[in-house]
Amino acid sequence: MAAAEALPGPFDQLIAGDDEDEDRAALLTLIEDLQAQGDAVAELASALGYDISIEI
């Protein structure tokens, strides 16, 4: 949550910004971290016998 709250707005400008921009890089890192967290939740669910999709 802290990483998301630390992103400067407006959010649409971060999405459309240059890949070299420090704030856009922070956004991309956040996205990758959230995807990894989702994968970990799906893996745990599988270990507990649940089947959830990790497809977007």
Backbone bond lengths (Angstrom), bond angles and torsions (degrees), N, CA, C in turn:
res aa  C-N    CA-C-N  psi(-1)  N-CA   C-N-CA  omega(-1)  CA-C   N-CA-C  phi
1 M - - - 1.451 - - 1.525 110.50 -
2 A 1.324 115.87 -40.40 1.463 119.27 -177.77 1.524 111.19 -62.43
3 A 1.338 116.74 -39.04 1.468 119.67 179.72 1.522 110.76 -64.88
4 A 1.327 116.88 -39.48 1.461 120.46 178.61 1.528 111.01 -68.32
5 E 1.321 116.26 -42.23 1.461 120.10 -179.25 1.527 111.85 -68.46
6 A 1.330 117.09 -24.79 1.466 120.89 -179.04 1.520 112.82 -78.95
7 L 1.325 117.42 -13.54 1.465 119.84 179.45 1.525 110.07 -68.18
8 P 1.315 116.53 132.48 1.462 118.36 177.01 1.532 109.95 -76.28
9 G 1.285 116.57 148.55 1.460 120.16 178.51 1.503 110.85 -95.96
10 P 1.267 118.90 177.67 1.460 125.43 -6.07 1.529 111.84 -75.51
11 F 1.308 114.00 148.28 1.452 122.52 -173.95 1.526 112.25 -60.16
12 D 1.332 117.28 -39.25 1.470 119.94 -178.04 1.526 111.68 -62.91
13 Q 1.314 117.79 -29.58 1.458 120.41 177.80 1.524 111.08 -73.09
14 L 1.321 117.31 -31.96 1.460 120.32 175.52 1.525 110.50 -65.53
15 I 1.311 116.00 -42.08 1.462 120.59 -179.37 1.529 110.38 -63.90
16 A 1.308 116.66 -41.47 1.458 121.48 -176.13 1.526 113.39 -88.34
17 G 1.328 117.75 -3.20 1.455 121.37 -175.34 1.515 114.06 -69.72
18 D 1.327 114.67 172.84 1.463 121.97 178.25 1.520 109.91 -68.85
19 D 1.318 116.00 144.30 1.460 120.51 178.78 1.529 111.42 -63.11
20 E 1.311 118.42 -23.38 1.455 122.69 -179.32 1.532 112.66 -81.72
21 D 1.318 116.68 -11.92 1.455 121.00 -177.44 1.526 110.89 -68.92
22 E 1.318 116.96 133.79 1.465 122.42 -177.78 1.531 112.34 -60.47
23 D 1.331 117.47 -40.14 1.461 120.88 -179.06 1.530 110.89 -69.81
24 R 1.336 116.93 -38.14 1.471 119.58 176.87 1.524 110.01 -65.80
25 A 1.319 117.42 -39.09 1.462 121.05 177.54 1.530 110.41 -60.86
26 A 1.322 116.88 -39.25 1.467 120.92 177.39 1.528 110.34 -64.07
27 L 1.331 117.08 -39.61 1.460 121.47 177.50 1.524 110.38 -63.10
28 L 1.320 117.22 -45.79 1.461 120.59 -179.16 1.525 111.10 -64.34
29 T 1.315 116.93 -37.70 1.467 120.74 176.15 1.521 110.13 -63.43
30 L 1.317 116.70 -43.41 1.465 121.26 177.68 1.527 110.71 -59.54
31 I 1.318 116.99 -44.35 1.466 121.01 179.80 1.524 110.28 -61.21
32 E 1.324 116.78 -45.36 1.468 120.65 179.39 1.529 111.01 -63.14
33 D 1.321 116.52 -40.13 1.463 120.61 178.84 1.527 111.34 -64.72
34 L 1.327 117.02 -41.00 1.465 120.79 178.72 1.523 111.05 -66.76
35 Q 1.335 116.98 -37.58 1.458 119.91 177.11 1.530 110.46 -65.09
36 A 1.319 116.84 -41.88 1.465 120.93 178.25 1.525 110.68 -63.48
37 Q 1.321 116.38 -39.24 1.464 120.29 178.22 1.528 110.47 -64.40
38 G 1.313 116.47 -41.89 1.464 120.36 177.28 1.521 111.82 -62.86
39 D 1.320 116.48 -40.14 1.462 120.75 177.34 1.531 110.49 -62.62
40 A 1.332 116.86 -40.78 1.460 121.12 179.34 1.530 110.97 -64.82
41 V 1.318 116.99 -39.92 1.469 121.02 177.64 1.525 109.82 -64.47
42 A 1.319 117.09 -42.21 1.461 120.80 179.08 1.527 110.81 -64.64
43 E 1.317 117.23 -39.26 1.459 121.32 178.50 1.535 110.73 -65.10
44 L 1.316 116.49 -43.01 1.456 120.65 177.17 1.530 110.56 -63.04
45 A 1.314 116.58 -44.33 1.460 120.46 179.14 1.527 110.31 -59.40
46 S 1.310 116.34 -41.50 1.463 120.74 178.28 1.522 110.83 -62.49
47 A 1.328 116.73 -42.41 1.461 120.89 179.05 1.529 111.43 -63.18
48 L 1.312 116.64 -26.70 1.464 121.65 179.05 1.529 112.49 -91.53
49 G 1.333 116.21 2.20 1.454 120.43 176.86 1.514 115.49 93.37
50 Y 1.303 117.36 10.37 1.461 121.43 178.37 1.521 109.59 -100.68
51 D 1.315 116.42 150.75 1.459 121.24 178.28 1.517 108.55 -118.54
52 I 1.316 115.98 112.68 1.458 119.80 176.50 1.520 107.94 -126.35
53 S 1.293 116.37 151.99 1.457 122.50 -178.14 1.526 109.72 -88.47
54 I 1.336 116.18 139.52 1.461 120.48 174.78 1.519 110.23 -109.03
55 E 1.332 116.38 8.94 1.453 121.09 178.46 1.513 110.39 -77.39
56 I 1.310 114.28 142.66 1.474 119.40 179.03 1.504 109.34 -91.76
